Amino acid sequence: MSPYDALETRSPEARAAALAVALPAVIARAQAAPGQAGLLAGIEPQAVTDRAALAQLPVLRKSALVAAQAERPPFGGLSAHPLAAFEHVFQSPGPIYEPGRTGHDWWRLGRFLHASGVGKGDIVQNCFSYHLVPAGMMFENAARAVGATVLPAGTGQTELQVIAARDIGCTAYAGTPDFLKIILEKADEMGVNLSISKAVVGGGALFPSLRAYYADRGIACRQCYATADLGNIAYETDGLAGMVVDEGVIVEIVRPGTGDPVPEGEVGEVVVTALNPDYPLIRFATGDLSAAMPGQSPCGRTNMRIMGWMGRADQTTKIKGMFVRPEQVAAFVARHDEVHRARVIATRSGEKDVMTVRIETRAVNPALYEASVLSTLKLKGEVELVPPGSLPNDGLVIEDLRRYD
């Protein structure tokens, strides 16, 4: 697959020279935003021209966004523009608000689609949500960037999804890793043959068994690592050897709870600096775990590679493509005087995520809590009631029991 642009195959020297120009500019831009002015006070942008200098700057934690946005709505003072300058504003669980623009490949996911073979002539069935969260618009923006046509399918309604995919002749799928399997199984049940041969996925782990299932059906499935705040961070290519870091960000792997870079190959927290003049986030700690890989991708792209998503540095966990945060679990407990503690447990059933909410209470009817679970955690889950004192005294409120090997 040919590169998306010349940036992907730069020499280390050319990339370092470009970084020496881009870093001071984006830091100065961030210093002009009131939410980052204090954090970056006293820093001379022109002195920050490489990774070593960048590593001396303070870390901005994603977990701090809720409080920052409450103080300076809606973007916590982190944006370079007022709200009116953006075409979109999105709400992610937390709630956390993110800006969006309709400019060419604004989230840089076009690079990922191109690497996955999606382009002009493809019809993309976009099954990411278009409701409040930005994922749907992120992938629509990417499809436009590579010249593909979009069916804005959204989530759910599998029978209608099958009919639309058949009638329109969709050739590519965009969405969470497991929802395509649901569509394909529904198509089998209906006796419908679909033309989908490419899948670009995110918002959850692509398990090897699921990738193999798609491959057996003639579908090449690739995944990216992206967030609502940063856009594309890294993406798979034909090399299928880790993930290549996007050209619009600088990725560091640091020791969790610090800003100190760890040696290559060691698992640590992903910290990202976004070279986005509209929303310049400096050393943004994602809370995700990964590791830097040695060498260059066999696909020919020369940027840094990471292992991909390897879990959470904190307890915030992505289930069914949505983040569940400890503060949401606390909000659920606070709603019910008779509830002592609660724990969210993420597991897998077949190729689908399952969320179980284990609740310490003397109540005996799980149905009493189903609506409250949905309203606070924003996901449906199985409810299990256990006697007070039954949950382990280990401080965990979210436990991820899924395996990624």
Secondary structure, 3 states (H helix, E strand, C coil): CCCCCHHHHCCHHHHHHHHHHHHHHHHHHHHCCHHHHCCCCCCCHHHCCCHHHHCCCCCEEHHHHHHHHHHCCCCCCCCCCCHHHCCEEEEECCCEEEEECCCCCCCCCHHHHHHCCCCCCCEEEECCCCCCCCHHHHHHHHHHHCCCEEECCCCCCHHHHHHHHHHHCCCEEEECCCHHHHHHHHHHHHCCCCCCCEEEECCCCCCHHHHHHHHHCCCEEEEEEEECCCEEEEECCCCCCCEEECCCEEEEEECCCCCCECCCCCCEEEEEEECCCCCCCCCEEEEEEECEECCCCCCCCCCCEECCCCCECCCCEEECCEEECHHHHHHHHHCCCCEEEEEEEEEEECCEEEEEEEEEECCCCCHHHHHHHHHHHCCCCEEEEECCCCCCCCCCCEEECCCCC
